[in-house]
């Protein structure tokens, strides 16, 4: 009990989402200089063929589908997004359920989208499994979860009865997907994924690492190089969303985890507000590096910006603030504030007096090092 109280006063792990190899390398060198062992540092880098990653194909159907949400969101039409969400759910369900205890890969899913005949064969296997394994009404009473599972399988079977149909009315006919006109774009993106070694390393290769375990570990540093030249925006957003899901799964956190997001205005999404507002409950401190608040306001609206501002404990600004950003800051910081300008950095904290915190400032080029040093204290 006493150990938990002591641990709860300190940040024990750090997660950095960087958008350049240079930033991640500097923090890596700093971690090594402070005595962290190699096994305490996880460096995820698309440029490294042996890099760990997060295999988003692991998990339940709903978890895998959620991991693909940022890809689906690249389509502008709400109708197309809803259609693709439903379509991908049933394809993933068939892929998982046509065989019992089936492990799935991105290549399996892409093969389904490229070959409707294969989907038809898998559907027949699902029907056979239902015929052989589904408990009949006179059989042993099953647990509710198992009953729900079989109801889902029957629902999947019914959906494919209507979705995959023969081109001609004979047994030897080829089959077609009735949603063909809606899924062409998704098929193209999926084929692009399997051809990119960088996306594979980050999201789909077998890996023992996952953010859920990292959030429970003590004394670890995770560095993620979200290289803009190698990874599309939806992949970079997927990492942030994966971390958000892992945060919400922390059951009884006793130590803090510090999440640092570089170039955050390029990664934010609507649901991120839930993480910002609830992160104190899960003992996660969040630092966002944002170039301009106005770009976020244009994308999500002023209310979104206000929620970001009022839920961040400390604010650092580099360079200058635009007129609109200044207005946003003035409106958000209605409480007495302490503002200091050191070189190119402006530091504002409405809680600085109450918390009796004295910020440390260094030269602009040493900014990252200064943040980590403050964390160490």
N, C-alpha and C positions, 0 to 999 in steps of 0.2 A: 504493500500500500504506500509506504513512504517513498519507495523507489519510483512509483508511478507519479507521485506528486512532484518529485524532483525532476523527473524526465519531462513532465508536462510543462515545465517552465522554459524549455529549450527547443530550438529547431533541430531535429535530429537527421533529417534527410532533405535533399534538394533535388528538384526536377527542373531542368532548363530546356526550354524549347527555343533553339537558336535558328536563325535563318542564314547563317554563314559558318563555314568551317573555321574561320578565324576566331569567332567568338567562342565556339565550343572548345577549340584548342587552348585558348587562354585560360578558360575556367578549368580545363583538364590539368594544365600545368600548375595552376594555383592549388588544385586539390592535392596533387602529388607533392607539391612543396610543403603542404601542411600535414604531410604524413599519412594520407589515406592510402591504403593498400589497393592493389589492382582489383582484388575481388570485391572491394567496396564501391567501385566505379563501373558503371555501365555506359558505354559510349555507342550510341546508335547512329550510324553514318551510312548514307546510301552509296558513298564512294568506296566503301570497304566491302569486298566480296564476302568476308567472314563476319560481317556485322550481325549482331542480334537484331531482332525486330519484334513486331507484334503480329502474330498470325490471326487475322480477324475471322478466319474460317473456323476457328475453334469456338465452341460454345453452342448454346441452343439456337434454334432457327430464328427466334426473335432477336437474340444478341447479334447474330451474324447479319441479319437484315438491318438492324440499327447501325452496324458498322458501315454498311453501304449507303447510309442515308445522305452523306455528303456528296457521294457520286450522283445519286438521284437528284439532289438539289441543284445540280448544274443545269438541269433542264428548266427553262423559264416558265412554261405553261403549267399551272396548278393541276389541270386535268391530266397532262402527260405524267407529271410526278406521281399523282395518285394511282394512275394506271400501272406505272412501272413498279411502284411500291407493292401493289397487289400481285402483279405478275412475278416479281422476284421472290415474294413470300412463298408462292405455290411452287415455283421451281426449286427453291431451297428445300422446301418440305418434301417434295418428291425425291430429291437427291438424297436426303437423309433417311427417308422412310421406306424406299423401295427395297432396302435390305435392312435387317435388324443390326443395330450398333454400327452403322455405316459412318466411317470417317470421311470427310469431304475435303477437296482441294479446289483452288480457283480454276485449275485446268478442267476438272470435271464439270464445273458450272459453265465454263466457256464452251465446252463440247456440246452441252445441252442446247445452248443458244445458237450454235452453228449447225445442229443436226436434229431436225424435228423427228426424224425416224427413230433416233436414239431415245428421245423423250417418250415416244409411243411404246417402245420396248420396255422402258423403265416403268411406265404406267401399267403395262401388263404384269410385270413382276410385283407391283404394289397390289394389284387385284388378287394375285395368287397368294400373297402374304396374308391379305385380309381373309381369304377363304380358308387358309390353313391355321391361322393363329388367332383370329378374332373369337373371343369367348361367346358361346351362344347363350340365349336367355336362360337355359336350364343349367348352365355351368356354375362354377364356384363364384360367389360374389367377390368382386375385385375392389381394390382401393379406389377412392374417388379420382386420384391423379391418373391411375391407369385407365379408368373409364374415360376420362377427359382426353387422354392421349389417343385412344382408339376412335373417339368421336372426331378428333382432328384428322386422323388418317382417312376416315370415311368421307370427310368434307373435301379433303384433297383429291380423293378418287373421283368424287362427283364433279369437282371443278374441271379436272382433265377430261372427263367425258364430254364436256362442252367446249373445251379450249383446243384440244387436238383432234382434228377431224380429217377423214380421208378426202383426197382430192376427187376421187371417183367412187362410185358405189360398188366396189368389189374388194375381195380379200387381199389382192396383190397391190392395191393402190398405195401410193405414197401419201404421207400425212402432212398437214399444214397446221400452223398455229393461227388461230382466228385473230390474235392480237398483233399479227405481223407488222401492220403499218405503224404501230406504236412503239415497237421494240427495236426497230432498226438502229436508232441512235445508241441505245444501251448496248446492243451487240457490238457496234463499232468500238465503243469505249472499253468493253471487256476484252476485246481482241488487242486493243492498244496496251492494256494492262499486262497481259501475259507476254508481250513483246518487249516490255521495259524491265531490264534487270534491276533498275533502281527502285521501282515500285514493288517489285517482287521481294527484294531484300527487306523493305520497310514494313510491308503489310501481309505478305503471304508465305514467306519461307518458314519452314519448321523452326521454332525457337522456344527455348525454355523460359524466356523472359515474358513477364506480363506486368502491367501497372498495378493490378490488384495486389500482387505479392509485394511489389515495391512500396506501396502505401503502408503496408504492415511491417516492413523491415525497419531496422534502426541503424542510423549512421551510414546511409547510402547516398551516392550522388549519381543521378541519371542525366546524361547529356544527349540531346537529340538534335542532330543537324538536319533541319528542314530546308535543305538546299533548294532555293527557288529555281535554279537552272536545271535541276534534275527532277523535281517533284511538282506536279500541278497543285493548284490551291486546294482542291478537294482532298488530296492526300494529306496535306499539312493540317487541314481542319480536322481530318479524321483522328489524328494523333491527339489534338486537344480534346475532342469529344470522348476519346477512349480514356483519357485521364479523368475527365469529368465523371464518367461512369464508375471508374475505380474509386474516386473520392466518395461517391454516394454509397459505396459498398463497405466503407470503413465502419465496423460494428462498434468497437469500444476503443477509439483512439486515445492513447495516453501521451503521445509525442506529436510534435508539429512536423508538417512537411511543407516546405516552401516551394511554390510553383512560380517560376519566372518565365514569362512569355515575351520574347523579343518580336518586334514588329507586329504587335498584337492586332492592330487595326486591319491587317490583311487576313487574320485568322478567325475573328469573332463571328458568331452566328447568334440567332435569336435566343436559343435555349441556354446560351452561356450565362445569362442573367441569373438563372437558378443556381449556378455554381458560385457566382459572386456573392449573392445574398445569403447562401447557406454554408459557405466554406468555414466560418467560425465554428459551426456546430461539429464539423469533422476535423477541426484543428489543421486547416490548410491555409497558409498565408499566401496571398497572390500579389505578385508584382507584374504589372503590364507596362511594356515599352510601346508607346503610341506616338506616331509622328504628328498627327493632326486629329483633334476631336471632331472637326467639321466633316471629315470623310466618313466617320462613323455615324454622325447625325444624318448625313445625306442618305445613308444606306438603311438605317434602322429607326430614325426619328429622334427627336429631342428627349423624349422620356427615357429612351435606352441610354443615352449619354448621361442623363441625370442619375440613373441607377448605378452606372459605372462609377461616376464621381463620388457619390455619397457613400458607396460601400467600400471604397479603397481607403485604407488607413493612412498611408503616406503617398505623396505625389512628388515625382521628380519631373521637371521639364527641361529639355535641352534646346538651345537656340532661343527663339522667341515664340510668343503665343500670338495667333491671329486675333483679329478683333472679335470674331465670333467665339473663339475659344476663351478669350479673356472674359467675355460676358458669361459664358457657361461656368467658368471657375468662380467668378464673383457671386453668381446666384447660388451655386452649390455650397460655398463656404460661408454660410451666414453666421456660424459660430466664430468666436474670437480665434484668429489664426496667427501663426508665426511664420513669416516668410523670410528666407535668406537667399541672397544671390551670390554665388561663388563662381567666378569665371563664366562659363556658358551654362551653368546649371542653376535652376530655380527650384528651391525645395519648399514645399508648403505642407503643413501638418496641423489640422485643427485640434488634434489630440496631443500635441507635443507637450503642452504645459501640464495637462492632467496626468500624462504618463511619465513626466520627468525624464524625457529622452533627449539626449544631446546628440544631434546628428554629426557624423564625421564627413568632411568634404575633402576631396583630393583633386588633382588635376583631371581634366576631362578624359584624357587617354587612359586614366587608371580607374574609370568609373566602375567597371565590372568588378575589379578587385576590391574596391571600397565597399560595394554592396555585400560581397561575400564576407569581408572582414567584419562588417556590422553584424551579419548573421552569426558569425562565430562567437561573438560576444554574448 
